[in-house]
Amino acid sequence: MQKRAAMNGMLLVVDDNLISRELMHRRLIREGHEIVVAECGNSTLEAVALHPVELVLLDLNMPDISGIEVLEVLRRRFTPIELPILMISSTDDVNTMVRAIDAGANDYFTKPVQFELLFAKIRHLLRLRPKVVVLDPQEDLPLELPGSYQSGERVAHYWLEGSLGKGGMGEVFRAQDTRLLRQVALKLITDEPKPGQALQRFITEARALARVDHPGVVKIYEIGLQPCRFIAMELIEGKLLSDALKVIADIPTIVKLFIQLLEALEAIHLEGVVHRDLKPHNVMVTLDGQLKVMDFGLARTEVDPMKGDSLYGTPHYMAPEAFNPDLGHVDAQSDLFAVSVMLYECLQGEHPFPAKNLGELIMALAHHEPEPLDVSVDLWLAIQRGMRREKRLRFATAREFAQALRSSIMSPQS
């Protein structure tokens, strides 16, 4: 058996013709690339926003907006080196080809494509892409960590009023901001099993939260380094999603909460942020029924400071690609897998991939199909699609998943 090539970058294949799309997909997979596909112009722009795409193979004629128009939009955001774009079309009119090059295409290929020439061009363009260098926060910030804090003590200009919960590297307190006279949730980093790791996660979480402005995402007010590292955040009054759902019996209400979750995720993903640790304990429901996504300590932005380290996340909500890199990168679609698992659990009362340990879980993800739920056909198909092992068979975006859930509860059979 021929050994599969290592992943050589994520490419976006855009073509409204299914046969052409599948042919290109198969050939590029053999070259060791991870592939995202889109069939129209609007899906192309959304895919670029949601996935770490390194090169686009763009069709010219599409049903909604033309390839040239998509090219012009992308060129306002990315240079030809930052995001190479190759036009691929059956149109061999010279004026059209010139127009595409003038609009910013790196090259223009006509169908039928000469694949070896195309592959050589892709390799060349990917070699030219700039490599991002991340400043190591350990080089500039102190690592000294204080002991634990108690209620009644002061941290910077915050009075600690009571613990809201503890984690492996710190604690979250209800606190009073003495400057702005408001209640906040104050997250303190007071322990660090691996030098530098908590600091990296702390900075990642603060930056991830600061980028997102949505009512379904907890707001960040301030980041501080003295006398310890802290993040001051919006204080959420309510219940964890897992507790809130214990008193909700009807399916439409449960599904509507998950639609809220997906709407929040859409805002998160459009800012280039992947949560990576979605689970019922990281989602709260406020007293007025607003869902809030919290705990971005494992979030990943375009540059992932935790890349190359061990597994991150809660195994029972992690997508198959988190355990098997051959299935692709952990990205926005991995968050959608977690949402689907959570929704299945809420409706069924048990995990879709039952396992007693991590080894059994990995085997179940690879070979087990979840038992069908006793819900409407449309709802079950939406949940099932969200948990597909192959990413290309899942929903491409949170918005698409949310729309499927809306349709399922509006259906007469619901």
C-alpha positions, 0 to 999 in steps of 0.5 A: 500500500502506498504511504499517504503523504503528510499534510501539505496545507489546507486548500479551498476548492471552489467549483459549482460542478460536483464532478469537477469538485470531486475530481480535484478533491481526490487528486489534491488529497493524494498530494497530501493536502487537506481540502475544504470545498465550496460550490458558490461564491458566498460559501467561498467567502465564508469558508475563507473566514472560518478555515485556515485556508492557505490557497484557493482554487477558484472557479470562474462561473458560479450561480451567485457571484462570479469568481472574479467578484470573489477574487476582488473581495479576497484581494481587498483582505489578502495579498497574493502572497498571503492567500494565493488564488488560482483561477480554474475555468473552461473559459479560455478567452484571453480577455477573461484571463487578463481580467483575472490576472489584473484582479489579483489571481496568481495564475489562470488554468484552463480545463481540462487541467494539466495536474502536474503543472498545477501541483508544481504551481501550488508547491511554489506558491505555498513555499512563498507564503510568509511564516508567522513568528509568534512572540513567546510571552515567557520572554517578556513577562514574569513567571512568578506565581503567588499562592492561592487567594481567599474571599475578602482579599484584594487583587489589583483594584478588585475585592474578591467576594466568593469563589465561583469555581476552581480549575487546574491552574487557577480559580474564578471569583465573584469580585467587585471592581472598585474603580467602576463599581460593578460586579465581575468574574475575576479569573486568576492564574495561581498555579502552573504545572508546566512553566509558561503553559498557563501564561500562554493559555491566559494570553490566548483566552484574553485575546480570543475573548477580546476579538468577539462582540456577541451577546452569546459570548462572555465579555472581557473587561480587563487583563492584568499581570500584577500581583498575579495574572487575571482576566476581569470578565462579565459576571453571568448570573444563571445556570450551567447549560447542563443544569438548566436543561434538567428542568426543560422537557420539551424538545423545541425549547432545548433545540432553540437553546442550541441554536443560540449556541450556534449563533454565538459560535458563528460570531466566534468562528468569523473572528478566526477563533476556535473554542476547542473545549465546548461542553455543557460546563463551559456554557451558561444560561442566564436568568432571562434565557440568554445562552453564554459561551465561556472559558476560552482557555484552550481557544485557538486563533490563526496562530496556535501557541499550543500547537505540537503539544499534547491533546487539548480539550475534554475527550468526550466532546472532541472530534475524531480529528483531535485524535487522528491528524490524518482526518484533518485539522482541529478547526471550526467544524470540530466545535460543531462536532462538540455541539452535536454531541452535546445536543445528542446527550441532552435528548438521549441522556447518554453519550453517542459514543459510549466508552469506559476509557480514552482508548474505547472512545477513540475506537468508538469514534472510528467505528461506532455509529450513534443509536438513532434518536426518537425525534423528528427525522429532520432533527435526527439528520441534523444531529447525525450530520454534525457528528460525521467522522469525515469533516467534509460530510459535516456542516461547513459552518455554525450558521448552516447547522443552526438553519438545519435545527430551525427547519427541524422544529418548524417541520410539521413532523416535529 
